[in-house]
Amino acid sequence: MMKCLILTGVIVGGQAYGGAAVGELINLLAATVQHKMLADELETMQVGTQPALTASPIAYQVTNAAEDAVLKLRS
């Protein structure tokens, strides 16, 4: 599970928890904060995953969290 803290579209923090694959999510989340990425940039970013560790990119938690954030920002 992953949650992002977003202020005016810029990802400023987040939370990730889960099993052995959570490190991959934490690394990605840290990179987005460091580079001051926007939620819509994260939503459309191409993500490669290790199939043995994480879900398919189609159902990737990071993309889903960014999509939720973009929808909330637009409403």
N, C-alpha and C positions, 0 to 999 in steps of 0.2 A: 504494500500500500504506500502511496506517496501523496503528500499534500504540498502545495506550493503557496508561499506568501507573496502576493503580487500587489504592488502599489503603482497605479497609473501605467500598468502594462509591463513594468520592469520587474523581473524576478529578483527579490531581495532576500529570500531565504526559503527554507523548506524542511520537510520532515520525511524520512523514509524508514520503514521498518519491515522486517520479514526474515526470511531464511538466509541461506548462504549467498544468494544473488544480490542482496541489498547493497553490497559494496559497489556494484556497477551503477546502481541508481544514485548513490551518494556521490560518486565521482562525477556523474553527469550533472547532477544538481549543483555541485560546487563549481563546475566549469561555467554553468549558465549564470550563476551569481557573479563570479569573477569577471566575466565578459559583459555583464550588464545586459543580458539578452532580454528581449521582449517576449511576452507570452506567445504572441502570434508567430514569432521566429521559431520558438521551440516547438510549437504545434506543427509547423511545416518542415522541420529539420529532418533530414534523412538519418536514421539511426540503425546501426548494425549491432546485433546482439549475438551472444554465444548461445546457440540453441539448447545446449545442455543446462544452462543456468537460468535463462529468463524466458518469458512468454514471447510469442511471435510479435514482431513489430506491429502487426495489424492490431493487436490488443495490448500494445505496450503502455504501461502505466504512466510514463512520463508524458507521452502524447495525449493520453486521455485527460490527465490533470491540466495540461496546457489548454486543451480544447474547452474544458469546463471553465477555466479562468477567462478565456477570450469571450465566451458566451456571456459570462457575468459582467465583464467590462463593457460589453456592447449594449446591455440592457439597462 
